[in-house]
Amino acid sequence: MKRRIFLKTAALGSAGMASSVYFPRPADDRKIKIGLIGAGWYGMVITTAALKSGNVEVAGICDIDSEHLSSAASQIEKLQGTRPETFRHYEDLIGLKGLEALFIGTIPHWHALQFIAGCEKGLDIYCEKPLSYDVMEGIAMVNAWKKAGNIVQIGFQRRQSGAFRKAGELIREGRIGDVHQIVAQIHYNPGIQDTRIQAPPPSLDWDAWCGPAPLLDYRPSIGHRSWRLEKEYGNGHLVDWGIHHIDIIRKIMDEGMPDAFHASGGIFALKDQITTPDTLTAGLEFARAPVLWQHRLWGNGDVTREFNNGIFFHGEKGSLFAEDERLAIFPAGREGKREDISVPAPLMQENHVWNFLDAVRKKNRNLISCDPEDAFHSTATVQLAMISYYTGTKVKWDNDKKEIIGNPAASALLKRNYRGKYVHP
């Protein structure tokens, strides 16, 4: 893309990203009363981040695993001095008197129903990424947010990374010239998966955990913290982890959504262990520069392992590699010498949560770093890439109409049927 065009169009998006870094400062004594749905690993990560601000009280928590519920309640009690009320059903939690904000840290297939219920209660919401499990859920969530007018932050915490912000500045300054290609990758080896069908832990209500998603036979490889590579629950590595890089590329390059997607790969090294590709290449036809996503969940990953997790921006004057806390610049030409820049981001997650709390306290939606509509663009991008993979077809997307063009097989995957009593929004 041409640098002069990029400078004009990227200024607003980059300013939003740059201003999103927030550090807590003294506020009034009133504490925001929050509730947590999903008191496992990452639900407690974001809740602990909120408590570090000193401006919140966790009034209640909800989980369908009694061990998670008890452990989280005890941990919160140690942090804030009072024990939160505990609930098994999120409907009871969101009805808690005096509740102001809701944290959603559940698996993605539960996000839509819990998010929409929170919007209908008028609660402000911090929801983990991805926004939704399927594309139509995401559209319904955006509509619920617009109707409610509440303050919502989606958990793309890498928007708080100083390294990615610096990468955007260098690109706009023309350090690597016009950017014509972007390559993003996260290679890693998840290790051996325990796929033995067995009874779930006594503390876990597996039927409720699966909720609107298919009720698969329980095995550790698809349960707590391991669901990400299961098609029916996490929808794979690109949707779970790669989405962070796609989101950052969108922000740095001031992109909306791609016009077309073409993905290919397969399960080659982890057959009978996971149900999403351990090898994937996805072409995303963004307007300003094409993006190539790739991952390998086996072997060495990249030939140079230091680049296993990050983004390459390739320009006419050189290439720039960016990850959470560092950059590497490779000028073009034989005389070019590599330059490394360290940009530590020790409070990346905390800053994203504090940014939300600041917006809630000031009742200002404009302070939010990632609202649902913005998050929908990143989430639908990776979902549509996976639809291309599942159908083996090129997928063309009309973002104005929010529909796939001329591909009935792909269109059928925009929405999946809910199970049993659950109703798709």
C-alpha positions in Angstrom: 0.0 0.0 0.0 1.1 3.6 -0.6 2.5 5.3 2.5 0.8 8.7 1.8 -2.6 7.0 1.7 -1.8 5.0 4.8 -0.8 8.0 6.8 -4.1 9.7 6.2 -6.3 6.7 6.9 -4.4 5.2 9.8 -4.1 8.3 12.0 -7.4 7.8 13.8 -7.0 4.1 14.5 -3.4 4.5 15.7 -4.4 7.3 18.0 -7.0 5.1 19.6 -4.5 2.4 20.1 -1.8 4.8 21.5 -4.2 6.4 23.9 -5.5 3.1 25.2 -2.6 2.6 27.6 -4.0 3.4 31.0 -2.5 3.4 34.5 -4.7 3.5 37.6 -4.8 6.8 39.5 -6.6 8.0 42.6 -10.3 8.1 42.3 -13.3 8.6 44.6 -13.9 6.0 47.3 -16.9 4.4 45.7 -16.1 0.9 44.5 -17.6 -0.6 41.4 -19.5 -3.7 42.2 -18.7 -6.4 39.7 -19.8 -10.0 39.1 -17.8 -12.8 37.4 -19.2 -15.5 35.2 -16.6 -18.3 34.8 -14.4 -18.5 37.8 -11.7 -20.7 36.3 -8.2 -19.8 35.1 -8.8 -16.7 32.9 -11.8 -15.5 34.6 -9.7 -15.1 37.7 -6.9 -13.5 35.7 -9.1 -10.6 34.7 -10.8 -10.4 38.1 -7.5 -10.2 39.9 -6.5 -7.5 37.5 -9.6 -5.6 38.4 -8.9 -6.0 42.1 -5.4 -4.6 41.6 -7.0 -1.3 40.7 -8.4 -0.9 44.2 -11.6 0.5 42.8 -13.8 -2.6 42.7 -15.6 -5.0 44.9 -16.4 -8.5 43.6 -19.9 -8.9 44.8 -20.6 -12.3 43.3 -19.2 -15.1 41.2 -20.7 -17.9 39.1 -19.4 -21.2 37.9 -20.8 -24.7 37.1 -17.7 -26.3 38.6 -18.1 -26.3 42.4 -14.3 -26.6 42.9 -13.6 -23.5 40.8 -16.4 -21.6 42.6 -15.0 -22.4 46.1 -11.4 -21.8 45.2 -12.1 -18.5 43.5 -14.3 -17.3 46.3 -11.5 -18.0 48.8 -8.9 -16.3 46.7 -11.1 -13.2 46.2 -11.8 -13.1 49.9 -8.0 -12.9 50.6 -7.6 -10.1 48.1 -10.5 -7.9 49.1 -11.3 -8.9 52.7 -14.9 -10.0 52.0 -16.2 -13.2 50.4 -18.3 -12.8 47.3 -21.7 -14.5 47.0 -21.5 -17.6 44.9 -24.0 -18.8 42.3 -24.3 -21.8 40.0 -26.5 -20.1 37.4 -25.5 -16.9 35.8 -29.1 -15.7 35.6 -29.0 -15.5 39.4 -25.7 -13.7 39.5 -26.8 -10.9 37.1 -29.9 -10.4 39.2 -27.7 -9.6 42.3 -28.8 -6.3 43.8 -26.4 -3.4 43.3 -24.4 -5.1 40.6 -22.9 -2.6 38.1 -20.5 -4.5 35.9 -20.1 -8.1 34.6 -16.9 -10.0 33.8 -17.4 -12.9 31.4 -14.5 -15.4 31.4 -16.3 -18.5 30.1 -15.7 -20.7 27.1 -16.6 -18.9 23.8 -19.8 -20.9 23.1 -21.3 -19.4 26.3 -20.4 -15.8 25.5 -23.5 -14.8 23.4 -26.2 -15.9 25.9 -24.4 -14.5 28.9 -23.5 -11.2 27.2 -26.9 -10.6 25.8 -28.5 -11.3 29.2 -26.1 -8.8 30.8 -27.0 -6.2 28.2 -30.7 -6.7 28.9 -30.0 -6.1 32.6 -28.2 -2.8 31.7 -24.9 -4.0 33.1 -21.5 -2.8 31.8 -19.5 -5.8 30.5 -15.9 -6.9 30.2 -16.0 -10.1 28.0 -13.1 -12.2 27.0 -12.2 -12.8 23.4 -13.2 -14.2 20.9 -16.4 -12.2 20.9 -18.5 -15.2 20.0 -18.4 -18.8 18.8 -20.1 -18.2 15.4 -20.6 -15.2 13.2 -24.3 -14.8 13.8 -23.9 -14.8 17.5 -21.4 -11.9 17.1 -23.9 -9.9 15.1 -26.6 -10.5 17.8 -24.2 -9.4 20.5 -23.3 -6.2 18.7 -27.0 -5.4 18.3 -27.7 -6.1 22.0 -24.9 -3.7 22.9 -26.2 -1.0 20.6 -29.7 -1.4 22.0 -28.6 -1.3 25.7 -26.1 1.6 25.3 -23.9 0.0 28.0 -20.1 0.2 28.3 -18.4 -2.9 26.9 -14.8 -3.9 26.6 -13.7 -7.1 24.7 -10.5 -8.8 26.0 -8.0 -8.0 23.2 -5.4 -6.9 25.8 -2.6 -6.8 23.3 -4.0 -3.4 22.2 -2.1 -2.2 25.4 1.3 -3.4 24.1 3.8 -0.6 23.7 5.7 -2.7 21.2 2.8 -3.0 18.8 2.1 0.7 19.2 5.7 1.5 18.4 5.5 -0.8 15.3 2.6 1.3 14.1 4.5 4.5 14.6 7.5 3.2 12.7 5.4 2.1 9.8 3.6 5.4 9.5 7.0 7.2 9.6 8.0 5.2 6.6 10.8 3.3 8.3 10.2 0.2 6.1 8.5 1.9 3.2 5.2 1.0 1.7 3.9 -2.3 3.3 2.9 -4.8 0.7 2.6 -8.0 2.7 2.0 -9.1 6.3 2.7 -12.5 7.8 1.5 -13.5 11.2 2.3 -16.8 13.0 2.2 -18.6 16.3 3.9 -22.0 16.1 4.0 -24.1 19.2 3.7 -27.8 20.3 0.7 -28.4 22.6 2.1 -31.8 23.7 0.4 -35.1 24.1 -3.4 -34.8 24.7 -5.3 -37.1 27.0 -8.2 -38.2 24.8 -9.4 -41.1 26.9 -13.2 -40.9 27.4 -13.9 -40.9 31.1 -16.2 -39.5 33.8 -15.8 -35.7 34.3 -14.5 -34.5 37.6 -17.2 -34.8 40.4 -17.2 -31.0 40.8 -18.0 -30.3 37.2 -21.4 -30.3 35.6 -20.3 -31.3 32.2 -23.8 -30.9 30.6 -24.0 -27.3 31.8 -20.4 -26.6 30.7 -21.3 -27.7 27.2 -24.5 -25.6 27.3 -25.7 -24.7 23.8 -22.8 -26.6 22.2 -22.8 -30.3 21.4 -22.6 -32.6 24.4 -19.4 -34.6 23.6 -18.1 -37.4 25.7 -15.8 -35.9 28.4 -12.1 -36.3 28.1 -9.4 -34.0 29.6 -8.3 -32.9 26.1 -11.5 -30.9 25.6 -12.3 -29.8 29.1 -10.9 -27.0 31.4 -8.1 -25.0 29.7 -7.8 -27.7 26.9 -10.9 -26.9 24.8 -9.2 -24.5 22.4 -8.2 -27.1 19.8 -11.6 -28.8 19.9 -13.8 -27.8 16.9 -17.1 -27.6 18.8 -15.8 -25.5 21.7 -12.7 -23.5 20.8 -12.7 -23.8 17.0 -8.9 -24.0 16.8 -5.6 -22.2 17.2 -6.3 -19.3 14.8 -9.6 -18.5 16.5 -8.2 -18.8 20.0 -4.6 -17.4 19.9 -4.0 -16.2 16.4 -6.9 -13.8 16.7 -4.7 -11.5 18.8 -2.3 -11.0 15.9 -5.2 -10.5 13.4 -6.7 -7.9 15.8 -3.4 -6.0 16.1 -2.8 -6.0 12.4 -6.2 -4.5 11.9 -5.4 -1.7 14.3 -2.0 -0.9 13.1 -3.1 -0.9 9.4 -6.5 0.7 10.1 -8.3 -2.2 8.4 -11.9 -3.3 8.6 -12.5 -6.9 7.4 -11.0 -8.8 4.5 -13.1 -9.1 1.3 -12.1 -12.8 0.8 -10.5 -15.7 2.6 -8.7 -18.8 1.5 -7.4 -21.3 4.0 -5.9 -24.8 3.7 -4.2 -27.3 6.0 -5.0 -30.3 8.0 -4.4 -32.5 11.0 -1.1 -34.3 10.2 0.9 -34.7 13.4 -1.8 -34.7 16.0 -4.3 -37.1 14.4 -6.8 -38.6 16.9 -5.7 -35.9 19.5 -7.3 -32.7 18.3 -10.2 -31.9 15.8 -8.9 -28.6 14.4 -5.9 -28.2 12.1 -2.4 -28.6 13.5 -1.2 -27.1 10.2 -2.9 -24.1 8.6 -2.2 -21.4 6.0 -4.8 -18.7 5.6 -4.8 -15.9 3.1 -6.8 -12.8 4.2 -7.5 -10.3 1.5 -7.5 -7.0 3.4 -7.8 -3.8 1.5 -4.4 -2.2 2.3 -2.1 -5.2 2.3 -2.7 -9.0 2.1 -2.2 -10.9 5.3 -0.9 -14.5 5.5 -1.6 -16.5 8.7 0.3 -19.7 9.4 0.7 -22.1 12.2 2.4 -25.5 12.9 1.6 -27.3 16.2 4.5 -29.7 15.7 8.3 -29.7 14.9 10.4 -26.5 15.4 7.9 -24.1 14.1 9.8 -21.3 12.4 13.4 -22.1 11.2 14.5 -19.4 13.6 12.6 -20.1 16.8 12.8 -16.5 18.1 10.1 -15.7 15.5 7.7 -18.5 16.4 5.2 -16.0 17.8 4.8 -12.6 16.1 4.0 -10.5 13.0 6.2 -9.6 10.0 5.4 -6.4 8.2 7.2 -6.5 4.8 7.9 -3.1 3.2 9.9 -1.8 0.2 12.7 -0.5 2.5 12.8 -3.5 4.9 10.9 -5.8 7.2 9.6 -5.3 10.7 9.0 -8.1 13.2 6.7 -7.3 16.2 5.6 -9.3 19.2 4.3 -8.3 22.7 7.4 -6.7 24.1 10.0 -6.4 21.3 10.6 -5.3 17.7 13.3 -6.3 15.2 13.9 -4.2 12.1 15.6 -5.6 9.0 16.6 -2.9 6.5 16.6 -4.0 2.8 19.9 -4.3 1.0 23.2 -6.1 1.7 24.5 -3.4 4.0 21.4 -3.4 6.2 21.9 -4.2 9.8 19.3 -5.6 12.1 18.0 -3.3 14.9 16.4 -4.7 18.0 14.0 -2.6 20.2 12.8 -3.8 23.6 9.4 -2.4 24.8 8.4 -4.1 28.1 4.7 -4.4 28.8 4.4 -5.8 32.3 0.8 -4.5 32.9 -0.7 -5.3 29.5 -3.6 -7.3 30.9 -4.1 -5.0 33.8 -4.2 -1.9 31.6 -6.9 -3.4 29.5 -9.1 -4.1 32.5 -8.3 -0.7 34.1 -9.2 1.0 30.9 -12.7 -0.6 31.1 -13.1 0.3 34.8 -12.1 3.9 34.1 -14.8 4.1 31.3 -17.4 2.6 33.7 -16.5 5.0 36.5 -16.7 8.0 34.1 -19.7 6.6 32.2 -17.9 7.3 29.0 -18.0 4.7 26.2 -15.5 6.7 24.2 -12.7 5.7 26.5 -13.0 2.0 25.6 -10.1 0.4 23.7 -12.1 -2.4 22.0 -15.9 -2.2 21.8 -18.1 -5.1 20.5 -18.3 -3.9 16.9 -14.6 -3.6 16.6 -14.1 -7.0 18.2 -16.7 -8.5 15.8 -14.4 -7.5 12.9 -11.5 -9.4 14.3 -13.6 -12.3 15.5 -15.5 -12.8 12.3 -12.3 -12.6 10.3 -10.8 -15.7 11.9 -14.2 -17.4 11.9 -14.6 -16.9 8.2 -11.0 -18.2 7.6 -12.0 -21.4 9.4 -15.2 -21.6 7.3 -12.9 -21.5 4.3 -10.8 -24.3 5.7 -13.9 -26.5 6.6 -15.5 -26.1 3.2 -12.3 -26.1 1.1 -13.5 -23.1 -0.8 -12.6 -19.4 -1.2 -15.0 -17.4 0.9 -16.1 -13.9 -0.2 -17.6 -11.6 2.4 -19.9 -8.6 2.1 -19.4 -6.6 5.3 -22.2 -4.2 4.6 -24.8 -6.9 4.3 -22.9 -9.2 6.8 -23.2 -12.2 4.5 -21.1 -14.6 2.4 -21.4 -14.1 -1.3 -22.4 -17.0 -3.6 -21.3 -19.9 -1.4 -24.2 -21.8 0.2 -22.0 -24.4 1.9 -20.0 -21.6 3.6 -23.1 -19.6 4.4 -24.5 -22.6 6.3 -21.6 -22.3 8.8 -22.3 -18.7 9.8 -24.7 -20.1 12.5 -24.8 -23.4 14.2 -27.8 -25.1 15.8 -28.1 -24.8 19.5 -28.6 -27.9 21.6 -31.8 -28.8 23.5 -33.5 -26.0 25.4 -31.0 -23.4 24.3 -32.1 -20.8 21.7 -29.7 -19.1 19.3 -30.0 -15.3 19.5 
